[in-house]
Amino acid sequence: MEPLRLLEMGLLRTDIQERNPGGPHASVPSLAMWRDYLPNATIYGFDIADFSAAPAMPGVHILRGNSGRLEDLDRLIAQSGGLFDVIVDDASHASHHQQIALARLFPRLRPGGLYCIENLHHQPAGIEPGNAVRTLDLLRALACGRGRETPHLDRHALAEIKAAIADIAFYDSLDRSFGEIHRDALAILRRR
């Protein structure tokens, strides 16, 4: 059996990144946690911020890019080899970024792989378009066998995702920092 391949997008809480907006950041706690928990895995981190000051960890690779830019996602795919067992989207939390990443990366999951999208209950006002189709609403519809294309998830990508989804599970959040609505804050899509 091959070692697990994991990708995490979004590597440090926004409030911590804002303390040093230009970076470079020297701490990547989530990747250190994955490394400890999955010592034989190959782990990729992807973030818009500069983590060049972070200490090297065996089997961990940090790539810089924006989850809302196709060219950055394509570079991530090319540099990582592009097949993952687990993808965690904890990046900007903006619906359009989540949908762009989902369209590009869900097809890069191995059979039985998991695609996790965090913080579906919070979209940052500064970057979430007012007329955006919320990713939570899109995923709830997909879980019922429906779903419609969005400006960031075209008909072809939507059909490919629908055909490849084995199931979608939603989980509530215990985090109280984004307000009172915490239902279905995490979605996990399992690939056939």
C-alpha positions in Angstrom: 0.0 0.0 0.0 1.3 3.4 -0.9 1.8 6.0 1.8 -1.2 8.4 2.3 -1.0 11.7 0.3 -2.6 14.6 2.0 -3.1 18.2 0.9 -4.1 21.0 3.3 -5.0 24.4 1.8 -4.8 27.2 4.4 -2.1 26.8 6.9 -2.5 29.4 9.6 -5.4 31.3 11.1 -6.1 34.6 9.5 -5.7 36.6 12.8 -2.2 35.1 13.3 -1.2 35.8 9.7 -2.4 39.4 10.1 0.2 40.0 12.8 2.9 39.5 10.2 1.1 40.2 6.9 4.1 40.1 4.7 5.5 37.0 6.3 7.5 34.9 6.2 5.8 32.7 8.8 8.0 30.4 10.8 5.3 28.2 12.3 2.9 25.7 10.5 1.1 24.0 13.4 -1.4 22.1 11.3 1.2 20.5 9.1 3.2 19.6 12.2 0.1 18.0 13.6 -0.5 16.0 10.4 3.2 14.9 10.5 2.9 13.7 14.0 -0.5 11.9 13.4 0.5 10.5 10.0 4.2 9.8 10.2 4.4 7.9 6.9 2.3 10.3 4.8 3.4 12.6 2.2 1.9 16.0 3.1 1.5 19.1 1.0 0.6 22.5 2.4 -0.7 25.2 0.1 -1.2 28.8 1.2 -1.2 32.4 -0.2 1.2 33.4 2.6 4.9 33.0 2.7 6.1 30.1 4.9 9.7 30.1 3.7 10.9 30.6 7.3 9.1 27.4 8.5 11.5 24.6 9.5 11.7 21.6 7.2 9.7 18.6 8.2 10.3 15.1 6.7 7.8 14.3 4.0 6.2 17.8 4.2 6.2 20.2 1.2 4.8 23.7 1.4 3.8 25.4 -1.9 2.7 29.0 -2.2 -0.4 30.0 -4.1 -4.0 31.2 -4.1 -6.8 28.6 -4.0 -9.0 30.9 -6.1 -6.5 31.1 -9.0 -6.6 28.3 -11.6 -3.0 28.8 -12.6 -1.9 28.4 -9.0 -3.9 25.2 -8.5 -2.5 23.8 -11.8 1.0 24.6 -10.5 0.1 22.8 -7.2 -1.1 19.8 -9.2 2.0 19.7 -11.3 4.5 20.1 -8.5 2.8 17.6 -6.2 2.1 14.9 -8.7 -1.6 15.7 -8.3 -3.2 12.6 -6.7 -4.3 12.8 -3.1 -6.0 10.6 -0.6 -7.2 13.5 1.5 -7.7 17.2 0.6 -8.6 19.7 3.3 -9.8 23.1 2.2 -9.3 25.5 5.1 -8.1 28.4 2.9 -10.0 31.7 2.5 -13.5 30.3 3.2 -14.9 32.4 0.4 -17.4 30.4 -1.6 -16.0 31.2 -5.0 -12.5 30.1 -3.9 -13.9 26.9 -2.5 -15.8 26.1 -5.7 -12.8 26.9 -7.9 -10.6 24.6 -5.8 -13.3 21.9 -5.7 -13.7 21.9 -9.5 -10.0 21.6 -10.1 -8.9 19.3 -7.2 -11.8 16.9 -6.6 -10.8 15.0 -9.8 -7.3 14.6 -8.3 -8.6 12.5 -5.4 -7.8 8.8 -5.5 -10.8 6.4 -5.4 -12.2 6.4 -1.8 -10.4 9.7 -1.1 -11.9 12.4 1.1 -12.3 16.1 0.2 -13.0 18.2 3.3 -14.2 21.8 3.3 -14.1 23.6 6.6 -15.9 26.7 7.9 -18.9 26.5 5.6 -20.7 28.6 8.1 -18.4 31.6 7.7 -17.6 33.5 4.5 -15.4 36.5 5.0 -17.2 39.7 4.1 -14.2 41.3 2.6 -13.8 38.7 -0.2 -17.1 36.9 -0.4 -19.1 38.4 -3.4 -22.6 39.5 -2.3 -24.3 37.4 -5.0 -22.2 34.3 -4.5 -23.8 30.8 -4.4 -22.7 29.6 -1.0 -20.7 26.4 -1.1 -22.8 25.0 1.8 -26.0 25.4 -0.3 -24.3 23.9 -3.3 -23.1 20.9 -1.3 -26.5 20.4 0.4 -28.1 20.2 -3.1 -25.4 17.8 -4.3 -26.0 15.6 -1.3 -29.6 15.3 -2.5 -28.6 14.5 -6.1 -29.2 18.0 -7.3 -26.9 20.9 -7.6 -26.6 23.7 -10.2 -23.6 25.2 -11.9 -22.2 28.4 -10.5 -20.0 31.1 -12.0 -17.1 29.2 -10.5 -18.2 25.6 -11.1 -19.3 25.0 -14.6 -21.7 22.3 -16.0 -18.9 20.0 -17.0 -17.1 20.2 -13.6 -20.4 19.8 -11.8 -21.3 16.7 -13.8 -17.8 15.2 -13.2 -18.1 15.8 -9.4 -21.7 14.5 -9.2 -20.6 11.3 -11.0 -17.6 10.7 -8.8 -19.2 11.5 -5.3 -19.9 8.4 -3.3 -21.5 10.4 -0.5 -21.3 13.8 1.4 -21.4 14.0 5.2 -21.9 17.3 7.1 -20.7 18.0 10.6 -21.4 20.8 13.0 -18.7 23.1 14.4 -17.9 23.7 18.0 -16.0 26.9 17.2 -17.8 29.9 18.5 -15.7 32.6 17.0 -17.8 33.1 13.8 -21.2 33.6 15.5 -24.1 31.4 16.4 -24.8 29.4 13.3 -22.6 26.2 13.5 -24.7 23.5 11.7 -23.1 21.8 8.8 -19.9 23.8 9.1 -17.7 20.9 7.8 -18.5 18.9 4.7 -16.6 15.7 3.7 -17.1 14.4 0.2 -16.0 10.8 -0.4 -15.0 9.9 -4.0 -16.2 6.6 -5.5 
